[in-house]
Protein backbone atom coordinates (compact mmCIF):
# COMPACT_ATOMS: atom_id res chain seq x y z
CA UNK A 1 0.00 0.00 0.00
CA UNK A 2 1.24 3.48 -0.75
CA UNK A 3 2.35 5.75 2.05
CA UNK A 4 0.28 8.84 2.82
CA UNK A 5 1.96 12.20 2.20
CA UNK A 6 3.48 13.59 5.39
CA UNK A 7 1.27 16.70 5.14
CA UNK A 8 -1.97 14.70 4.96
CA UNK A 9 -4.06 13.88 7.98
CA UNK A 10 -4.77 10.22 8.51
CA UNK A 11 -8.26 8.77 8.35
CA UNK A 12 -8.18 8.34 12.12
CA UNK A 13 -7.33 12.03 12.59
CA UNK A 14 -10.15 13.02 10.27
CA UNK A 15 -12.56 10.74 12.13
CA UNK A 16 -11.59 12.42 15.38
CA UNK A 17 -12.24 15.84 13.81
CA UNK A 18 -15.56 14.63 12.39
CA UNK A 19 -16.76 13.56 15.83
CA UNK A 20 -15.75 16.89 17.33
CA UNK A 21 -17.30 18.89 14.49
CA UNK A 22 -14.04 20.30 13.10
CA UNK A 23 -13.88 18.30 9.84
CA UNK A 24 -14.00 20.36 6.64
CA UNK A 25 -15.93 19.75 3.44
CA UNK A 26 -12.85 20.72 1.43
CA UNK A 27 -10.66 18.06 3.03
CA UNK A 28 -13.20 15.26 2.65
CA UNK A 29 -13.78 16.22 -1.00
CA UNK A 30 -10.04 15.89 -1.63
CA UNK A 31 -10.17 12.37 -0.20
CA UNK A 32 -13.17 11.22 -2.26
CA UNK A 33 -12.45 7.91 -3.98
CA UNK A 34 -12.55 7.43 -7.73
CA UNK A 35 -14.84 4.74 -9.13
CA UNK A 36 -11.86 2.38 -9.43
CA UNK A 37 -10.75 3.01 -5.85
CA UNK A 38 -14.30 2.41 -4.64
CA UNK A 39 -14.32 -0.97 -6.40
CA UNK A 40 -10.96 -1.83 -4.83
CA UNK A 41 -12.42 -1.01 -1.43
CA UNK A 42 -15.34 -3.35 -2.08
CA UNK A 43 -12.88 -6.07 -3.09
CA UNK A 44 -11.12 -5.54 0.22
CA UNK A 45 -14.42 -5.96 2.08
CA UNK A 46 -15.08 -9.24 0.27
CA UNK A 47 -11.76 -10.60 1.55
CA UNK A 48 -12.87 -10.26 5.15
CA UNK A 49 -14.63 -12.99 7.10
CA UNK A 50 -18.36 -12.81 7.76
CA UNK A 51 -20.15 -11.24 9.51
CA UNK A 52 -17.49 -8.50 9.34
CA UNK A 53 -17.50 -8.62 5.51
CA UNK A 54 -21.29 -8.18 5.25
CA UNK A 55 -21.20 -5.29 7.69
CA UNK A 56 -18.25 -3.63 5.94
CA UNK A 57 -19.91 -3.90 2.54
CA UNK A 58 -23.11 -2.36 3.90
CA UNK A 59 -21.19 0.50 5.55
CA UNK A 60 -19.24 1.18 2.33
CA UNK A 61 -22.38 1.38 0.21
CA UNK A 62 -24.35 3.33 2.84
CA UNK A 63 -21.65 5.99 3.09
CA UNK A 64 -20.03 5.81 -0.35
CA UNK A 65 -23.15 5.58 -2.54
CA UNK A 66 -26.08 6.61 -0.32
CA UNK A 67 -24.15 9.48 1.28
CA UNK A 68 -25.17 8.59 4.83
CA UNK A 69 -23.28 9.97 7.80
CA UNK A 70 -21.70 7.50 10.22
CA UNK A 71 -24.17 8.46 12.96
CA UNK A 72 -27.06 7.78 10.57
CA UNK A 73 -25.70 4.36 9.62
CA UNK A 74 -25.15 3.45 13.27
CA UNK A 75 -28.71 4.29 14.27
CA UNK A 76 -30.44 3.00 11.15
CA UNK A 77 -33.12 0.37 11.67
CA UNK A 78 -35.35 -1.61 9.33
CA UNK A 79 -38.18 0.72 10.36
CA UNK A 80 -36.51 3.52 8.42
CA UNK A 81 -37.00 1.64 5.16
CA UNK A 82 -39.96 1.80 2.81
CA UNK A 83 -39.40 -1.43 0.91
CA UNK A 84 -42.12 -0.74 -1.63
CA UNK A 85 -40.63 2.64 -2.56
CA UNK A 86 -37.03 1.44 -2.05
CA UNK A 87 -36.32 4.48 0.09
CA UNK A 88 -34.58 5.05 3.41
CA UNK A 89 -36.32 7.70 5.51
CA UNK A 90 -33.88 9.27 7.97
CA UNK A 91 -36.09 10.54 10.83
CA UNK A 92 -35.73 13.85 12.66
CA UNK A 93 -35.60 11.89 15.94
CA UNK A 94 -35.16 8.25 16.90
CA UNK A 95 -34.50 7.45 20.55
CA UNK A 96 -31.09 5.86 20.96
CA UNK A 97 -30.95 2.58 22.90
CA UNK A 98 -27.53 1.47 21.69
CA UNK A 99 -25.80 1.88 25.04
CA UNK A 100 -24.26 -1.10 26.80
CA UNK A 101 -26.79 -3.88 27.11
CA UNK A 102 -29.25 -2.01 24.92
CA UNK A 103 -29.95 0.36 27.77
CA UNK A 104 -29.83 4.11 27.11
CA UNK A 105 -27.91 6.23 24.62
CA UNK A 106 -24.64 5.10 23.06
CA UNK A 107 -21.26 6.76 23.55
CA UNK A 108 -21.61 8.73 20.31
CA UNK A 109 -24.93 10.20 21.44
CA UNK A 110 -23.50 11.02 24.86
CA UNK A 111 -20.63 12.90 23.20
CA UNK A 112 -23.11 14.82 21.08
CA UNK A 113 -25.23 15.65 24.16
CA UNK A 114 -22.18 16.89 26.06
CA UNK A 115 -21.24 19.10 23.12
CA UNK A 116 -24.78 20.53 22.92
CA UNK A 117 -24.80 21.28 26.67
CA UNK A 118 -21.34 22.84 26.52
CA UNK A 119 -22.49 25.24 23.81
CA UNK A 120 -25.93 26.03 25.28
CA UNK A 121 -25.93 27.18 28.88
CA UNK A 122 -29.70 26.68 29.23
CA UNK A 123 -29.51 22.98 28.31
CA UNK A 124 -28.23 20.24 30.61
CA UNK A 125 -26.56 17.07 29.41
CA UNK A 126 -29.60 15.04 30.46
CA UNK A 127 -31.92 17.33 28.51
CA UNK A 128 -29.68 17.04 25.47
CA UNK A 129 -29.61 13.26 25.84
CA UNK A 130 -33.40 13.19 25.63
CA UNK A 131 -33.12 14.48 22.06
CA UNK A 132 -30.70 11.75 20.94
CA UNK A 133 -30.52 10.34 18.34
CA UNK A 134 -31.10 13.13 15.81
CA UNK A 135 -29.42 13.97 12.48
CA UNK A 136 -26.54 16.42 12.45
CA UNK A 137 -28.85 19.14 11.08
CA UNK A 138 -32.56 19.52 10.38
CA UNK A 139 -31.81 18.93 6.69
CA UNK A 140 -30.43 15.52 7.63
CA UNK A 141 -33.98 14.21 8.05
CA UNK A 142 -34.54 13.15 4.46
CA UNK A 143 -35.57 10.43 2.02
CA UNK A 144 -32.75 8.47 0.35
CA UNK A 145 -33.76 6.31 -2.65
CA UNK A 146 -31.53 3.23 -2.95
CA UNK A 147 -32.81 1.58 -6.14
CA UNK A 148 -30.69 3.62 -8.58
CA UNK A 149 -28.11 0.82 -8.70
CA UNK A 150 -28.81 -2.91 -8.35
CA UNK A 151 -25.75 -3.56 -6.19
CA UNK A 152 -26.78 -0.89 -3.72
CA UNK A 153 -30.35 -2.16 -3.56
CA UNK A 154 -29.27 -5.77 -3.00
CA UNK A 155 -26.71 -4.82 -0.36
CA UNK A 156 -29.37 -3.02 1.67
CA UNK A 157 -31.78 -5.94 1.23
CA UNK A 158 -29.23 -8.59 2.20
CA UNK A 159 -28.08 -6.64 5.24
CA UNK A 160 -31.59 -6.27 6.63
CA UNK A 161 -32.33 -9.91 5.98
CA UNK A 162 -29.67 -10.57 8.62
CA UNK A 163 -30.20 -7.59 10.96
CA UNK A 164 -33.01 -5.38 12.25
CA UNK A 165 -30.55 -2.58 12.93
CA UNK A 166 -26.86 -1.85 12.54
CA UNK A 167 -25.56 -3.98 15.43
CA UNK A 168 -22.56 -1.99 16.68
CA UNK A 169 -21.33 1.41 17.86
CA UNK A 170 -20.46 4.44 15.77
CA UNK A 171 -16.74 3.77 16.25
CA UNK A 172 -17.19 0.39 14.56
CA UNK A 173 -18.10 2.15 11.30
CA UNK A 174 -14.54 3.42 11.06
CA UNK A 175 -13.09 0.01 11.93
CA UNK A 176 -14.98 -1.71 9.13
CA UNK A 177 -13.89 0.85 6.58
CA UNK A 178 -10.29 0.62 7.82
CA UNK A 179 -10.24 -3.16 7.65
CA UNK A 180 -11.65 -3.20 4.11
CA UNK A 181 -9.12 -0.58 2.99
CA UNK A 182 -6.23 -2.51 4.56
CA UNK A 183 -7.33 -5.70 2.77
CA UNK A 184 -7.64 -3.91 -0.59
CA UNK A 185 -4.92 -3.67 -3.22
CA UNK A 186 -3.41 -0.31 -4.19
CA UNK A 187 -5.32 1.75 -1.64
CA UNK A 188 -3.84 4.09 0.95
CA UNK A 189 -5.84 2.94 3.96
CA UNK A 190 -4.93 6.10 5.89
CA UNK A 191 -6.89 8.19 3.37
CA UNK A 192 -10.06 6.07 3.43
CA UNK A 193 -12.57 6.94 6.15
CA UNK A 194 -16.36 7.26 6.52
CA UNK A 195 -16.71 10.98 5.88
CA UNK A 196 -14.41 10.69 2.88
CA UNK A 197 -16.76 8.00 1.57
CA UNK A 198 -19.66 10.41 2.01
CA UNK A 199 -17.69 12.82 -0.19
CA UNK A 200 -17.23 9.90 -2.58
CA UNK A 201 -21.03 9.61 -2.83
CA UNK A 202 -21.36 13.35 -3.50
CA UNK A 203 -18.73 13.22 -6.24
CA UNK A 204 -20.24 10.07 -7.76
CA UNK A 205 -23.73 11.55 -8.09
CA UNK A 206 -22.54 14.99 -9.21
CA UNK A 207 -20.43 13.39 -11.95
CA UNK A 208 -23.50 11.56 -13.23
CA UNK A 209 -25.52 14.71 -13.58
CA UNK A 210 -27.39 15.14 -10.28
CA UNK A 211 -27.93 18.88 -10.04
CA UNK A 212 -27.64 21.23 -7.08
CA UNK A 213 -30.98 21.03 -5.28
CA UNK A 214 -31.47 17.26 -5.72
CA UNK A 215 -27.89 16.66 -4.57
CA UNK A 216 -28.40 18.92 -1.56
CA UNK A 217 -31.58 17.03 -0.65
CA UNK A 218 -30.01 13.60 -1.18
CA UNK A 219 -27.01 14.42 1.01
CA UNK A 220 -28.95 16.30 3.69
CA UNK A 221 -26.98 19.54 3.52
CA UNK A 222 -28.36 22.77 4.94
CA UNK A 223 -26.79 24.98 2.26
CA UNK A 224 -26.94 24.72 -1.51
CA UNK A 225 -23.39 26.09 -1.59
CA UNK A 226 -22.12 22.78 -0.22
CA UNK A 227 -23.63 20.92 -3.16
CA UNK A 228 -22.12 23.43 -5.55
CA UNK A 229 -18.60 22.58 -4.35
CA UNK A 230 -19.13 19.12 -5.84
CA UNK A 231 -20.66 20.38 -9.09
CA UNK A 232 -17.78 22.57 -10.18
CA UNK A 233 -15.47 20.69 -12.48
CA UNK A 234 -14.97 17.25 -10.95
CA UNK A 235 -12.45 15.10 -12.77
CA UNK A 236 -14.99 12.32 -13.21
CA UNK A 237 -17.55 14.71 -14.71
CA UNK A 238 -14.94 16.00 -17.15
CA UNK A 239 -13.98 12.45 -18.10
CA UNK A 240 -17.58 11.45 -18.73
CA UNK A 241 -18.23 14.58 -20.78
CA UNK A 242 -15.18 13.85 -22.94
CA UNK A 243 -16.28 10.26 -23.49
CA UNK A 244 -19.77 11.42 -24.43
CA UNK A 245 -18.45 13.96 -26.93
CA UNK A 246 -16.00 11.61 -28.59
CA UNK A 247 -18.27 8.57 -28.66
CA UNK A 248 -20.80 10.52 -30.72
CA UNK A 249 -18.30 11.18 -33.53
C-alpha positions as CSV (number, residue, x, y, z in Angstrom):
1,X,0.0,0.0,0.0
2,X,1.2,3.5,-0.7
3,X,2.3,5.8,2.0
4,X,0.3,8.8,2.8
5,X,2.0,12.2,2.2
6,X,3.5,13.6,5.4
7,X,1.3,16.7,5.1
8,X,-2.0,14.7,5.0
9,X,-4.1,13.9,8.0
10,X,-4.8,10.2,8.5
11,X,-8.3,8.8,8.4
12,X,-8.2,8.3,12.1
13,X,-7.3,12.0,12.6
14,X,-10.2,13.0,10.3
15,X,-12.6,10.7,12.1
16,X,-11.6,12.4,15.4
17,X,-12.2,15.8,13.8
18,X,-15.6,14.6,12.4
19,X,-16.8,13.6,15.8
20,X,-15.8,16.9,17.3
21,X,-17.3,18.9,14.5
22,X,-14.0,20.3,13.1
23,X,-13.9,18.3,9.8
24,X,-14.0,20.4,6.6
25,X,-15.9,19.8,3.4
26,X,-12.8,20.7,1.4
27,X,-10.7,18.1,3.0
28,X,-13.2,15.3,2.6
29,X,-13.8,16.2,-1.0
30,X,-10.0,15.9,-1.6
31,X,-10.2,12.4,-0.2
32,X,-13.2,11.2,-2.3
33,X,-12.4,7.9,-4.0
34,X,-12.5,7.4,-7.7
35,X,-14.8,4.7,-9.1
36,X,-11.9,2.4,-9.4
37,X,-10.7,3.0,-5.9
38,X,-14.3,2.4,-4.6
39,X,-14.3,-1.0,-6.4
40,X,-11.0,-1.8,-4.8
41,X,-12.4,-1.0,-1.4
42,X,-15.3,-3.3,-2.1
43,X,-12.9,-6.1,-3.1
44,X,-11.1,-5.5,0.2
45,X,-14.4,-6.0,2.1
46,X,-15.1,-9.2,0.3
47,X,-11.8,-10.6,1.6
48,X,-12.9,-10.3,5.1
49,X,-14.6,-13.0,7.1
50,X,-18.4,-12.8,7.8
51,X,-20.2,-11.2,9.5
52,X,-17.5,-8.5,9.3
53,X,-17.5,-8.6,5.5
54,X,-21.3,-8.2,5.2
55,X,-21.2,-5.3,7.7
56,X,-18.2,-3.6,5.9
57,X,-19.9,-3.9,2.5
58,X,-23.1,-2.4,3.9
59,X,-21.2,0.5,5.5
60,X,-19.2,1.2,2.3
61,X,-22.4,1.4,0.2
62,X,-24.3,3.3,2.8
63,X,-21.6,6.0,3.1
64,X,-20.0,5.8,-0.4
65,X,-23.1,5.6,-2.5
66,X,-26.1,6.6,-0.3
67,X,-24.1,9.5,1.3
68,X,-25.2,8.6,4.8
69,X,-23.3,10.0,7.8
70,X,-21.7,7.5,10.2
71,X,-24.2,8.5,13.0
72,X,-27.1,7.8,10.6
73,X,-25.7,4.4,9.6
74,X,-25.2,3.4,13.3
75,X,-28.7,4.3,14.3
76,X,-30.4,3.0,11.2
77,X,-33.1,0.4,11.7
78,X,-35.4,-1.6,9.3
79,X,-38.2,0.7,10.4
80,X,-36.5,3.5,8.4
81,X,-37.0,1.6,5.2
82,X,-40.0,1.8,2.8
83,X,-39.4,-1.4,0.9
84,X,-42.1,-0.7,-1.6
85,X,-40.6,2.6,-2.6
86,X,-37.0,1.4,-2.1
87,X,-36.3,4.5,0.1
88,X,-34.6,5.1,3.4
89,X,-36.3,7.7,5.5
90,X,-33.9,9.3,8.0
91,X,-36.1,10.5,10.8
92,X,-35.7,13.8,12.7
93,X,-35.6,11.9,15.9
94,X,-35.2,8.3,16.9
95,X,-34.5,7.5,20.6
96,X,-31.1,5.9,21.0
97,X,-30.9,2.6,22.9
98,X,-27.5,1.5,21.7
99,X,-25.8,1.9,25.0
100,X,-24.3,-1.1,26.8
101,X,-26.8,-3.9,27.1
102,X,-29.3,-2.0,24.9
103,X,-30.0,0.4,27.8
104,X,-29.8,4.1,27.1
105,X,-27.9,6.2,24.6
106,X,-24.6,5.1,23.1
107,X,-21.3,6.8,23.6
108,X,-21.6,8.7,20.3
109,X,-24.9,10.2,21.4
110,X,-23.5,11.0,24.9
111,X,-20.6,12.9,23.2
112,X,-23.1,14.8,21.1
113,X,-25.2,15.6,24.2
114,X,-22.2,16.9,26.1
115,X,-21.2,19.1,23.1
116,X,-24.8,20.5,22.9
117,X,-24.8,21.3,26.7
118,X,-21.3,22.8,26.5
119,X,-22.5,25.2,23.8
120,X,-25.9,26.0,25.3
121,X,-25.9,27.2,28.9
122,X,-29.7,26.7,29.2
123,X,-29.5,23.0,28.3
124,X,-28.2,20.2,30.6
125,X,-26.6,17.1,29.4
126,X,-29.6,15.0,30.5
127,X,-31.9,17.3,28.5
128,X,-29.7,17.0,25.5
129,X,-29.6,13.3,25.8
130,X,-33.4,13.2,25.6
131,X,-33.1,14.5,22.1
132,X,-30.7,11.8,20.9
133,X,-30.5,10.3,18.3
134,X,-31.1,13.1,15.8
135,X,-29.4,14.0,12.5
136,X,-26.5,16.4,12.4
137,X,-28.8,19.1,11.1
138,X,-32.6,19.5,10.4
139,X,-31.8,18.9,6.7
140,X,-30.4,15.5,7.6
141,X,-34.0,14.2,8.1
142,X,-34.5,13.2,4.5
143,X,-35.6,10.4,2.0
144,X,-32.8,8.5,0.3
145,X,-33.8,6.3,-2.7
146,X,-31.5,3.2,-3.0
147,X,-32.8,1.6,-6.1
148,X,-30.7,3.6,-8.6
149,X,-28.1,0.8,-8.7
150,X,-28.8,-2.9,-8.4
151,X,-25.7,-3.6,-6.2
152,X,-26.8,-0.9,-3.7
153,X,-30.4,-2.2,-3.6
154,X,-29.3,-5.8,-3.0
155,X,-26.7,-4.8,-0.4
156,X,-29.4,-3.0,1.7
157,X,-31.8,-5.9,1.2
158,X,-29.2,-8.6,2.2
159,X,-28.1,-6.6,5.2
160,X,-31.6,-6.3,6.6
161,X,-32.3,-9.9,6.0
162,X,-29.7,-10.6,8.6
163,X,-30.2,-7.6,11.0
164,X,-33.0,-5.4,12.2
165,X,-30.5,-2.6,12.9
166,X,-26.9,-1.8,12.5
167,X,-25.6,-4.0,15.4
168,X,-22.6,-2.0,16.7
169,X,-21.3,1.4,17.9
170,X,-20.5,4.4,15.8
171,X,-16.7,3.8,16.2
172,X,-17.2,0.4,14.6
173,X,-18.1,2.1,11.3
174,X,-14.5,3.4,11.1
175,X,-13.1,0.0,11.9
176,X,-15.0,-1.7,9.1
177,X,-13.9,0.9,6.6
178,X,-10.3,0.6,7.8
179,X,-10.2,-3.2,7.7
180,X,-11.7,-3.2,4.1
181,X,-9.1,-0.6,3.0
182,X,-6.2,-2.5,4.6
183,X,-7.3,-5.7,2.8
184,X,-7.6,-3.9,-0.6
185,X,-4.9,-3.7,-3.2
186,X,-3.4,-0.3,-4.2
187,X,-5.3,1.8,-1.6
188,X,-3.8,4.1,0.9
189,X,-5.8,2.9,4.0
190,X,-4.9,6.1,5.9
191,X,-6.9,8.2,3.4
192,X,-10.1,6.1,3.4
193,X,-12.6,6.9,6.2
194,X,-16.4,7.3,6.5
195,X,-16.7,11.0,5.9
196,X,-14.4,10.7,2.9
197,X,-16.8,8.0,1.6
198,X,-19.7,10.4,2.0
199,X,-17.7,12.8,-0.2
200,X,-17.2,9.9,-2.6
201,X,-21.0,9.6,-2.8
202,X,-21.4,13.3,-3.5
203,X,-18.7,13.2,-6.2
204,X,-20.2,10.1,-7.8
205,X,-23.7,11.5,-8.1
206,X,-22.5,15.0,-9.2
207,X,-20.4,13.4,-12.0
208,X,-23.5,11.6,-13.2
209,X,-25.5,14.7,-13.6
210,X,-27.4,15.1,-10.3
211,X,-27.9,18.9,-10.0
212,X,-27.6,21.2,-7.1
213,X,-31.0,21.0,-5.3
214,X,-31.5,17.3,-5.7
215,X,-27.9,16.7,-4.6
216,X,-28.4,18.9,-1.6
217,X,-31.6,17.0,-0.7
218,X,-30.0,13.6,-1.2
219,X,-27.0,14.4,1.0
220,X,-29.0,16.3,3.7
221,X,-27.0,19.5,3.5
222,X,-28.4,22.8,4.9
223,X,-26.8,25.0,2.3
224,X,-26.9,24.7,-1.5
225,X,-23.4,26.1,-1.6
226,X,-22.1,22.8,-0.2
227,X,-23.6,20.9,-3.2
228,X,-22.1,23.4,-5.5
229,X,-18.6,22.6,-4.3
230,X,-19.1,19.1,-5.8
231,X,-20.7,20.4,-9.1
232,X,-17.8,22.6,-10.2
233,X,-15.5,20.7,-12.5
234,X,-15.0,17.3,-11.0
235,X,-12.4,15.1,-12.8
236,X,-15.0,12.3,-13.2
237,X,-17.5,14.7,-14.7
238,X,-14.9,16.0,-17.1
239,X,-14.0,12.5,-18.1
240,X,-17.6,11.4,-18.7
241,X,-18.2,14.6,-20.8
242,X,-15.2,13.9,-22.9
243,X,-16.3,10.3,-23.5
244,X,-19.8,11.4,-24.4
245,X,-18.4,14.0,-26.9
246,X,-16.0,11.6,-28.6
247,X,-18.3,8.6,-28.7
248,X,-20.8,10.5,-30.7
249,X,-18.3,11.2,-33.5
